[in-house]
Structures are given as structure tokens and as C-alpha cells.
Amino acid sequence: MRQSPYCPGGEFLVRNVPHDDPYQQKILSTLLVVLGATFCTYTLMHFAPGDPALEIAVSRYGGQYEVDQATVEWIRESEGLDKPLYLQYLYWLRHVSPP
């Protein structure tokens, strides 16, 4: 057995084991790339200037001066914009992905 250079006296834990399905690694890496790209895109949209709740309120209920703060707060809570970023991303991903 080969000894690990990082763990004296220990063996390598990962060995070259053939995969049962040759496409399994490709599918997994594709899924990780898609999730990473959507997360990066969602994060960049999150840091864009402006308030998303205010933009939703203006598009639904009229001009910026016609929308009161209570409506903006209600939209922020009902759309989940008051939650942490990772929960917002999971909520968005659940609604974007096909059933």
C-alpha cells in the first residue's frame, strides 16, 4: 500500500474505482455547474441597486408615489424577500424548476 504524504502512517483513502455508469460523473458535474451558475446569477441580481419589493409594488399597483410603505412590507414578507439569501435562492429554484 502507498503511504499518504499528508498523513504519516496512513493510507490513501481514495482509490481509482471504476464507475458503474460512465455518464454518472458527467451528469453530476453538469448539475453542479448549472446550480453554481444559477446561484451566481441570482446573487448578482440580489446585489443590483434598488429594492425588489418596491419594484414589484410599482409594477403591480401603479407609480412609485402611489405605493405606501405598508404595501412594500407586505410584498417583502409574502414574496420571502425578508428571508436570508440562501432561502430566497431555494424558494426561487423550487419555482423555476419544472415539476
KOLGU-4560 file (N, C-alpha, C; in nm, 3 decimals, padded with zeros to 5 digits):
<recs>
<n_xx: 00.083 n_yy: -00.119 n_zz: 00.000 ca_xx: 00.000 ca_yy: 00.000 ca_zz: 00.000 c_xx: 00.086 c_yy: 00.124 c_zz: 00.000 mol: A seq: 1 type: MET>
<n_xx: 00.043 n_yy: 00.224 n_zz: -00.073 ca_xx: 00.113 ca_yy: 00.353 ca_zz: -00.072 c_xx: 00.077 c_yy: 00.431 c_zz: 00.052 mol: A seq: 2 type: ARG>
<n_xx: 00.174 n_yy: 00.498 n_zz: 00.106 ca_xx: 00.150 ca_yy: 00.581 ca_zz: 00.224 c_xx: 00.113 c_yy: 00.722 c_zz: 00.179 mol: A seq: 3 type: GLN>
<n_xx: 00.025 n_yy: 00.784 n_zz: 00.254 ca_xx: -00.016 ca_yy: 00.921 ca_zz: 00.224 c_xx: 00.092 c_yy: 01.018 c_zz: 00.269 mol: A seq: 4 type: SER>
<n_xx: 00.132 n_yy: 01.113 n_zz: 00.183 ca_xx: 00.232 ca_yy: 01.210 ca_zz: 00.226 c_xx: 00.175 c_yy: 01.311 c_zz: 00.325 mol: A seq: 5 type: PRO>
<n_xx: 00.045 n_yy: 01.322 n_zz: 00.333 ca_xx: -00.018 ca_yy: 01.420 ca_zz: 00.422 c_xx: -00.058 c_yy: 01.360 c_zz: 00.556 mol: A seq: 6 type: TYR>
<n_xx: -00.062 n_yy: 01.231 n_zz: 00.563 ca_xx: -00.099 ca_yy: 01.164 ca_zz: 00.687 c_xx: 00.002 c_yy: 01.051 c_zz: 00.711 mol: A seq: 7 type: CYS>
<n_xx: 00.110 n_yy: 01.078 n_zz: 00.784 ca_xx: 00.213 ca_yy: 00.977 ca_zz: 00.804 c_xx: 00.155 c_yy: 00.851 c_zz: 00.869 mol: A seq: 8 type: PRO>
<n_xx: 00.186 n_yy: 00.740 n_zz: 00.810 ca_xx: 00.138 ca_yy: 00.613 ca_zz: 00.863 c_xx: 00.001 c_yy: 00.574 c_zz: 00.812 mol: A seq: 9 type: GLY>
<n_xx: -00.063 n_yy: 00.663 n_zz: 00.739 ca_xx: -00.197 ca_yy: 00.635 ca_zz: 00.688 c_xx: -00.195 c_yy: 00.598 c_zz: 00.542 mol: A seq: 10 type: GLY>
<n_xx: -00.303 n_yy: 00.542 n_zz: 00.496 ca_xx: -00.314 ca_yy: 00.503 ca_zz: 00.356 c_xx: -00.399 c_yy: 00.606 c_zz: 00.283 mol: A seq: 11 type: GLU>
<n_xx: -00.387 n_yy: 00.606 n_zz: 00.151 ca_xx: -00.476 ca_yy: 00.691 ca_zz: 00.071 c_xx: -00.618 c_yy: 00.640 c_zz: 00.087 mol: A seq: 12 type: PHE>
<n_xx: -00.710 n_yy: 00.730 n_zz: 00.108 ca_xx: -00.849 ca_yy: 00.689 ca_zz: 00.127 c_xx: -00.923 c_yy: 00.675 c_zz: -00.005 mol: A seq: 13 type: LEU>
<n_xx: -00.880 n_yy: 00.749 n_zz: -00.106 ca_xx: -00.947 ca_yy: 00.745 ca_zz: -00.236 c_xx: -00.863 c_yy: 00.660 c_zz: -00.330 mol: A seq: 14 type: VAL>
<n_xx: -00.927 n_yy: 00.563 n_zz: -00.387 ca_xx: -00.860 ca_yy: 00.475 ca_zz: -00.484 c_xx: -00.930 c_yy: 00.489 c_zz: -00.617 mol: A seq: 15 type: ARG>
<n_xx: -00.863 n_yy: 00.449 n_zz: -00.722 ca_xx: -00.925 ca_yy: 00.453 ca_zz: -00.854 c_xx: -01.021 c_yy: 00.336 c_zz: -00.866 mol: A seq: 16 type: ASN>
<n_xx: -01.147 n_yy: 00.365 n_zz: -00.845 ca_xx: -01.251 ca_yy: 00.264 ca_zz: -00.854 c_xx: -01.332 c_yy: 00.294 c_zz: -00.979 mol: A seq: 17 type: VAL>
<n_xx: -01.350 n_yy: 00.197 n_zz: -01.069 ca_xx: -01.428 ca_yy: 00.223 ca_zz: -01.189 c_xx: -01.574 c_yy: 00.251 c_zz: -01.155 mol: A seq: 18 type: PRO>
<n_xx: -01.634 n_yy: 00.345 n_zz: -01.227 ca_xx: -01.774 ca_yy: 00.378 ca_zz: -01.206 c_xx: -01.862 c_yy: 00.276 c_zz: -01.275 mol: A seq: 19 type: HIS>
<n_xx: -01.978 n_yy: 00.248 n_zz: -01.215 ca_xx: -02.073 ca_yy: 00.157 ca_zz: -01.277 c_xx: -02.134 c_yy: 00.220 c_zz: -01.401 mol: A seq: 20 type: ASP>
<n_xx: -02.168 n_yy: 00.349 n_zz: -01.391 ca_xx: -02.231 ca_yy: 00.422 ca_zz: -01.501 c_xx: -02.132 c_yy: 00.525 c_zz: -01.554 mol: A seq: 21 type: ASP>
<n_xx: -02.093 n_yy: 00.516 n_zz: -01.681 ca_xx: -01.994 ca_yy: 00.612 ca_zz: -01.731 c_xx: -02.047 c_yy: 00.755 c_zz: -01.739 mol: A seq: 22 type: PRO>
<n_xx: -02.178 n_yy: 00.773 n_zz: -01.743 ca_xx: -02.237 ca_yy: 00.907 ca_zz: -01.752 c_xx: -02.269 c_yy: 00.967 c_zz: -01.617 mol: A seq: 23 type: TYR>
<n_xx: -02.252 n_yy: 00.892 n_zz: -01.511 ca_xx: -02.287 ca_yy: 00.939 ca_zz: -01.377 c_xx: -02.206 c_yy: 01.062 c_zz: -01.337 mol: A seq: 24 type: GLN>
<n_xx: -02.078 n_yy: 01.061 n_zz: -01.361 ca_xx: -01.994 ca_yy: 01.174 ca_zz: -01.325 c_xx: -02.025 c_yy: 01.296 c_zz: -01.411 mol: A seq: 25 type: GLN>
<n_xx: -02.055 n_yy: 01.275 n_zz: -01.539 ca_xx: -02.089 ca_yy: 01.386 ca_zz: -01.627 c_xx: -02.222 c_yy: 01.450 c_zz: -01.586 mol: A seq: 26 type: LYS>
<n_xx: -02.319 n_yy: 01.369 n_zz: -01.550 ca_xx: -02.448 ca_yy: 01.422 ca_zz: -01.507 c_xx: -02.433 c_yy: 01.500 c_zz: -01.377 mol: A seq: 27 type: ILE>
<n_xx: -02.357 n_yy: 01.446 n_zz: -01.284 ca_xx: -02.337 ca_yy: 01.514 ca_zz: -01.157 c_xx: -02.262 c_yy: 01.646 c_zz: -01.176 mol: A seq: 28 type: LEU>
<n_xx: -02.158 n_yy: 01.645 n_zz: -01.258 ca_xx: -02.083 ca_yy: 01.769 ca_zz: -01.279 c_xx: -02.168 c_yy: 01.872 c_zz: -01.354 mol: A seq: 29 type: SER>
<n_xx: -02.252 n_yy: 01.829 n_zz: -01.448 ca_xx: -02.342 ca_yy: 01.921 ca_zz: -01.517 c_xx: -02.442 c_yy: 01.982 c_zz: -01.422 mol: A seq: 30 type: THR>
<n_xx: -02.495 n_yy: 01.901 n_zz: -01.333 ca_xx: -02.590 ca_yy: 01.951 ca_zz: -01.234 c_xx: -02.524 c_yy: 02.053 c_zz: -01.141 mol: A seq: 31 type: LEU>
<n_xx: -02.402 n_yy: 02.026 n_zz: -01.099 ca_xx: -02.331 ca_yy: 02.120 ca_zz: -01.013 c_xx: -02.299 c_yy: 02.251 c_zz: -01.085 mol: A seq: 32 type: LEU>
<n_xx: -02.263 n_yy: 02.242 n_zz: -01.212 ca_xx: -02.235 ca_yy: 02.363 ca_zz: -01.289 c_xx: -02.361 c_yy: 02.447 c_zz: -01.306 mol: A seq: 33 type: VAL>
<n_xx: -02.474 n_yy: 02.382 n_zz: -01.336 ca_xx: -02.600 ca_yy: 02.455 ca_zz: -01.351 c_xx: -02.640 c_yy: 02.520 c_zz: -01.220 mol: A seq: 34 type: VAL>
<n_xx: -02.630 n_yy: 02.447 n_zz: -01.110 ca_xx: -02.664 ca_yy: 02.506 ca_zz: -00.980 c_xx: -02.571 c_yy: 02.621 c_zz: -00.944 mol: A seq: 35 type: LEU>
<n_xx: -02.442 n_yy: 02.605 n_zz: -00.973 ca_xx: -02.347 ca_yy: 02.713 ca_zz: -00.945 c_xx: -02.374 c_yy: 02.836 c_zz: -01.030 mol: A seq: 36 type: GLY>
<n_xx: -02.406 n_yy: 02.815 n_zz: -01.158 ca_xx: -02.433 ca_yy: 02.929 ca_zz: -01.246 c_xx: -02.561 c_yy: 03.001 c_zz: -01.204 mol: A seq: 37 type: ALA>
<n_xx: -02.665 n_yy: 02.925 n_zz: -01.168 ca_xx: -02.790 ca_yy: 02.990 ca_zz: -01.126 c_xx: -02.770 c_yy: 03.062 c_zz: -00.993 mol: A seq: 38 type: THR>
<n_xx: -02.689 n_yy: 03.006 n_zz: -00.903 ca_xx: -02.666 ca_yy: 03.074 ca_zz: -00.776 c_xx: -02.587 c_yy: 03.203 c_zz: -00.796 mol: A seq: 39 type: PHE>
<n_xx: -02.487 n_yy: 03.199 n_zz: -00.882 ca_xx: -02.409 ca_yy: 03.321 ca_zz: -00.910 c_xx: -02.498 c_yy: 03.427 c_zz: -00.975 mol: A seq: 40 type: CYS>
<n_xx: -02.582 n_yy: 03.386 n_zz: -01.070 ca_xx: -02.672 ca_yy: 03.481 ca_zz: -01.134 c_xx: -02.771 c_yy: 03.538 c_zz: -01.035 mol: A seq: 41 type: THR>
<n_xx: -02.828 n_yy: 03.454 n_zz: -00.951 ca_xx: -02.924 ca_yy: 03.501 ca_zz: -00.851 c_xx: -02.857 c_yy: 03.596 c_zz: -00.752 mol: A seq: 42 type: TYR>
<n_xx: -02.736 n_yy: 03.565 n_zz: -00.712 ca_xx: -02.664 ca_yy: 03.651 ca_zz: -00.618 c_xx: -02.634 c_yy: 03.787 c_zz: -00.680 mol: A seq: 43 type: THR>
<n_xx: -02.592 n_yy: 03.788 n_zz: -00.807 ca_xx: -02.567 ca_yy: 03.915 ca_zz: -00.875 c_xx: -02.695 c_yy: 03.998 c_zz: -00.887 mol: A seq: 44 type: LEU>
<n_xx: -02.808 n_yy: 03.933 n_zz: -00.914 ca_xx: -02.935 ca_yy: 04.006 ca_zz: -00.920 c_xx: -02.973 c_yy: 04.060 c_zz: -00.782 mol: A seq: 45 type: MET>
<n_xx: -02.938 n_yy: 03.989 n_zz: -00.679 ca_xx: -02.970 ca_yy: 04.032 ca_zz: -00.543 c_xx: -02.895 c_yy: 04.160 c_zz: -00.506 mol: A seq: 46 type: HIS>
<n_xx: -02.773 n_yy: 04.175 n_zz: -00.555 ca_xx: -02.692 ca_yy: 04.292 ca_zz: -00.521 c_xx: -02.710 c_yy: 04.408 c_zz: -00.619 mol: A seq: 47 type: PHE>
<n_xx: -02.804 n_yy: 04.395 n_zz: -00.711 ca_xx: -02.832 ca_yy: 04.506 ca_zz: -00.803 c_xx: -02.896 c_yy: 04.621 c_zz: -00.723 mol: A seq: 48 type: ALA>
<n_xx: -02.874 n_yy: 04.744 n_zz: -00.766 ca_xx: -02.931 ca_yy: 04.858 ca_zz: -00.693 c_xx: -03.083 c_yy: 04.859 c_zz: -00.701 mol: A seq: 49 type: PRO>
<n_xx: -03.145 n_yy: 04.910 n_zz: -00.596 ca_xx: -03.290 ca_yy: 04.918 ca_zz: -00.592 c_xx: -03.350 c_yy: 04.815 c_zz: -00.498 mol: A seq: 50 type: GLY>
<n_xx: -03.475 n_yy: 04.836 n_zz: -00.465 ca_xx: -03.547 ca_yy: 04.746 ca_zz: -00.376 c_xx: -03.641 c_yy: 04.659 c_zz: -00.458 mol: A seq: 51 type: ASP>
<n_xx: -03.623 n_yy: 04.528 n_zz: -00.458 ca_xx: -03.710 ca_yy: 04.442 ca_zz: -00.538 c_xx: -03.856 c_yy: 04.451 c_zz: -00.496 mol: A seq: 52 type: PRO>
<n_xx: -03.882 n_yy: 04.466 n_zz: -00.366 ca_xx: -04.021 ca_yy: 04.475 ca_zz: -00.320 c_xx: -04.087 c_yy: 04.602 c_zz: -00.373 mol: A seq: 53 type: ALA>
<n_xx: -04.013 n_yy: 04.712 n_zz: -00.377 ca_xx: -04.067 ca_yy: 04.836 ca_zz: -00.431 c_xx: -04.093 c_yy: 04.824 c_zz: -00.580 mol: A seq: 54 type: LEU>
<n_xx: -04.003 n_yy: 04.758 n_zz: -00.653 ca_xx: -04.022 ca_yy: 04.739 ca_zz: -00.797 c_xx: -04.145 c_yy: 04.653 c_zz: -00.825 mol: A seq: 55 type: GLU>
<n_xx: -04.167 n_yy: 04.549 n_zz: -00.744 ca_xx: -04.286 ca_yy: 04.464 ca_zz: -00.761 c_xx: -04.411 c_yy: 04.545 c_zz: -00.731 mol: A seq: 56 type: ILE>
<n_xx: -04.408 n_yy: 04.625 n_zz: -00.625 ca_xx: -04.524 ca_yy: 04.705 ca_zz: -00.588 c_xx: -04.557 c_yy: 04.808 c_zz: -00.696 mol: A seq: 57 type: ALA>
<n_xx: -04.456 n_yy: 04.871 n_zz: -00.751 ca_xx: -04.479 ca_yy: 04.971 ca_zz: -00.857 c_xx: -04.536 c_yy: 04.905 c_zz: -00.981 mol: A seq: 58 type: VAL>
<n_xx: -04.485 n_yy: 04.788 n_zz: -01.017 ca_xx: -04.535 ca_yy: 04.721 ca_zz: -01.138 c_xx: -04.677 c_yy: 04.668 c_zz: -01.119 mol: A seq: 59 type: SER>
<n_xx: -04.713 n_yy: 04.632 n_zz: -00.996 ca_xx: -04.847 ca_yy: 04.578 ca_zz: -00.973 c_xx: -04.951 c_yy: 04.685 c_zz: -00.943 mol: A seq: 60 type: ARG>
<n_xx: -04.914 n_yy: 04.788 n_zz: -00.868 ca_xx: -05.014 ca_yy: 04.880 ca_zz: -00.812 c_xx: -05.000 c_yy: 05.023 c_zz: -00.859 mol: A seq: 61 type: TYR>
<n_xx: -04.912 n_yy: 05.054 n_zz: -00.950 ca_xx: -04.905 ca_yy: 05.190 ca_zz: -01.000 c_xx: -04.769 c_yy: 05.252 c_zz: -00.979 mol: A seq: 62 type: GLY>
<n_xx: -04.766 n_yy: 05.385 n_zz: -00.986 ca_xx: -04.641 ca_yy: 05.459 ca_zz: -00.977 c_xx: -04.576 c_yy: 05.452 c_zz: -00.839 mol: A seq: 63 type: GLY>
<n_xx: -04.452 n_yy: 05.497 n_zz: -00.834 ca_xx: -04.375 ca_yy: 05.490 ca_zz: -00.710 c_xx: -04.436 c_yy: 05.573 c_zz: -00.599 mol: A seq: 64 type: GLN>
<n_xx: -04.496 n_yy: 05.684 n_zz: -00.633 ca_xx: -04.552 ca_yy: 05.771 ca_zz: -00.530 c_xx: -04.692 c_yy: 05.728 c_zz: -00.486 mol: A seq: 65 type: TYR>
<n_xx: -04.753 n_yy: 05.633 n_zz: -00.558 ca_xx: -04.885 ca_yy: 05.582 ca_zz: -00.522 c_xx: -04.878 c_yy: 05.463 c_zz: -00.428 mol: A seq: 66 type: GLU>
<n_xx: -04.761 n_yy: 05.406 n_zz: -00.407 ca_xx: -04.744 ca_yy: 05.286 ca_zz: -00.325 c_xx: -04.697 c_yy: 05.328 c_zz: -00.186 mol: A seq: 67 type: VAL>
<n_xx: -04.768 n_yy: 05.280 n_zz: -00.083 ca_xx: -04.727 ca_yy: 05.314 ca_zz: 00.054 c_xx: -04.630 c_yy: 05.208 c_zz: 00.109 mol: A seq: 68 type: ASP>
<n_xx: -04.568 n_yy: 05.240 n_zz: 00.221 ca_xx: -04.466 ca_yy: 05.153 ca_zz: 00.282 c_xx: -04.526 c_yy: 05.022 c_zz: 00.331 mol: A seq: 69 type: GLN>
<n_xx: -04.650 n_yy: 05.024 n_zz: 00.376 ca_xx: -04.715 ca_yy: 04.901 ca_zz: 00.424 c_xx: -04.729 c_yy: 04.799 c_zz: 00.311 mol: A seq: 70 type: ALA>
<n_xx: -04.759 n_yy: 04.846 n_zz: 00.192 ca_xx: -04.771 ca_yy: 04.756 ca_zz: 00.077 c_xx: -04.635 c_yy: 04.695 c_zz: 00.043 mol: A seq: 71 type: THR>
<n_xx: -04.531 n_yy: 04.777 n_zz: 00.049 ca_xx: -04.396 ca_yy: 04.727 ca_zz: 00.020 c_xx: -04.355 c_yy: 04.623 c_zz: 00.124 mol: A seq: 72 type: VAL>
<n_xx: -04.384 n_yy: 04.647 n_zz: 00.250 ca_xx: -04.352 ca_yy: 04.550 ca_zz: 00.356 c_xx: -04.431 c_yy: 04.421 c_zz: 00.338 mol: A seq: 73 type: GLU>
<n_xx: -04.558 n_yy: 04.433 n_zz: 00.299 ca_xx: -04.641 ca_yy: 04.315 ca_zz: 00.277 c_xx: -04.586 c_yy: 04.231 c_zz: 00.162 mol: A seq: 74 type: TRP>
<n_xx: -04.543 n_yy: 04.296 n_zz: 00.055 ca_xx: -04.484 ca_yy: 04.224 ca_zz: -00.059 c_xx: -04.353 c_yy: 04.160 c_zz: -00.017 mol: A seq: 75 type: ILE>
<n_xx: -04.272 n_yy: 04.230 n_zz: 00.061 ca_xx: -04.144 ca_yy: 04.175 ca_zz: 00.108 c_xx: -04.167 c_yy: 04.047 c_zz: 00.188 mol: A seq: 76 type: ARG>
<n_xx: -04.269 n_yy: 04.046 n_zz: 00.274 ca_xx: -04.297 ca_yy: 03.927 ca_zz: 00.354 c_xx: -04.362 c_yy: 03.817 c_zz: 00.272 mol: A seq: 77 type: GLU>
<n_xx: -04.458 n_yy: 03.852 n_zz: 00.186 ca_xx: -04.530 ca_yy: 03.749 ca_zz: 00.110 c_xx: -04.443 c_yy: 03.684 c_zz: 00.002 mol: A seq: 78 type: SER>
<n_xx: -04.348 n_yy: 03.759 n_zz: -00.053 ca_xx: -04.259 ca_yy: 03.703 ca_zz: -00.156 c_xx: -04.134 c_yy: 03.640 c_zz: -00.096 mol: A seq: 79 type: GLU>
<n_xx: -04.115 n_yy: 03.651 n_zz: 00.035 ca_xx: -03.999 ca_yy: 03.592 ca_zz: 00.102 c_xx: -03.872 c_yy: 03.673 c_zz: 00.088 mol: A seq: 80 type: GLY>
<n_xx: -03.885 n_yy: 03.802 n_zz: 00.057 ca_xx: -03.766 ca_yy: 03.886 ca_zz: 00.040 c_xx: -03.704 c_yy: 03.928 c_zz: 00.171 mol: A seq: 81 type: LEU>
<n_xx: -03.770 n_yy: 03.896 n_zz: 00.282 ca_xx: -03.713 ca_yy: 03.927 ca_zz: 00.413 c_xx: -03.632 c_yy: 03.810 c_zz: 00.469 mol: A seq: 82 type: ASP>
<n_xx: -03.627 n_yy: 03.700 n_zz: 00.396 ca_xx: -03.553 ca_yy: 03.580 ca_zz: 00.438 c_xx: -03.406 c_yy: 03.593 c_zz: 00.396 mol: A seq: 83 type: LYS>
<n_xx: -03.318 n_yy: 03.508 n_zz: 00.452 ca_xx: -03.177 ca_yy: 03.508 ca_zz: 00.410 c_xx: -03.162 c_yy: 03.471 c_zz: 00.261 mol: A seq: 84 type: PRO>
<n_xx: -03.050 n_yy: 03.507 n_zz: 00.204 ca_xx: -03.028 ca_yy: 03.490 ca_zz: 00.061 c_xx: -03.038 c_yy: 03.344 c_zz: 00.017 mol: A seq: 85 type: LEU>
<n_xx: -02.983 n_yy: 03.251 n_zz: 00.095 ca_xx: -02.986 ca_yy: 03.111 ca_zz: 00.052 c_xx: -03.129 c_yy: 03.056 c_zz: 00.053 mol: A seq: 86 type: TYR>
<n_xx: -03.214 n_yy: 03.102 n_zz: 00.146 ca_xx: -03.354 ca_yy: 03.059 ca_zz: 00.145 c_xx: -03.431 c_yy: 03.120 c_zz: 00.028 mol: A seq: 87 type: LEU>
<n_xx: -03.400 n_yy: 03.245 n_zz: -00.005 ca_xx: -03.461 ca_yy: 03.307 ca_zz: -00.122 c_xx: -03.423 c_yy: 03.231 c_zz: -00.248 mol: A seq: 88 type: GLN>
<n_xx: -03.296 n_yy: 03.190 n_zz: -00.256 ca_xx: -03.250 ca_yy: 03.115 ca_zz: -00.373 c_xx: -03.321 c_yy: 02.981 c_zz: -00.382 mol: A seq: 89 type: TYR>
<n_xx: -03.335 n_yy: 02.909 n_zz: -00.273 ca_xx: -03.404 ca_yy: 02.780 ca_zz: -00.276 c_xx: -03.551 c_yy: 02.796 c_zz: -00.313 mol: A seq: 90 type: LEU>
<n_xx: -03.614 n_yy: 02.901 n_zz: -00.263 ca_xx: -03.754 ca_yy: 02.928 ca_zz: -00.297 c_xx: -03.765 c_yy: 02.958 c_zz: -00.447 mol: A seq: 91 type: TYR>
<n_xx: -03.674 n_yy: 03.040 n_zz: -00.499 ca_xx: -03.674 ca_yy: 03.074 ca_zz: -00.640 c_xx: -03.647 c_yy: 02.951 c_zz: -00.725 mol: A seq: 92 type: TRP>
<n_xx: -03.551 n_yy: 02.868 n_zz: -00.684 ca_xx: -03.516 ca_yy: 02.748 ca_zz: -00.759 c_xx: -03.633 c_yy: 02.649 c_zz: -00.763 mol: A seq: 93 type: LEU>
<n_xx: -03.706 n_yy: 02.640 n_zz: -00.654 ca_xx: -03.821 ca_yy: 02.550 ca_zz: -00.649 c_xx: -03.930 c_yy: 02.597 c_zz: -00.746 mol: A seq: 94 type: ARG>
<n_xx: -03.946 n_yy: 02.728 n_zz: -00.762 ca_xx: -04.050 ca_yy: 02.779 ca_zz: -00.851 c_xx: -04.005 c_yy: 02.787 c_zz: -00.996 mol: A seq: 95 type: HIS>
<n_xx: -03.875 n_yy: 02.788 n_zz: -01.022 ca_xx: -03.825 ca_yy: 02.795 ca_zz: -01.158 c_xx: -03.814 c_yy: 02.656 c_zz: -01.219 mol: A seq: 96 type: VAL>
<n_xx: -03.779 n_yy: 02.558 n_zz: -01.140 ca_xx: -03.758 ca_yy: 02.423 ca_zz: -01.193 c_xx: -03.891 c_yy: 02.360 c_zz: -01.234 mol: A seq: 97 type: SER>
<n_xx: -03.888 n_yy: 02.274 n_zz: -01.335 ca_xx: -04.011 ca_yy: 02.209 ca_zz: -01.378 c_xx: -04.062 c_yy: 02.111 c_zz: -01.273 mol: A seq: 98 type: PRO>
<n_xx: -04.191 n_yy: 02.086 n_zz: -01.270 ca_xx: -04.247 ca_yy: 01.995 ca_zz: -01.166 c_xx: -04.205 c_yy: 01.851 c_zz: -01.182 mol: A seq: 99 type: PRO>
</recs>
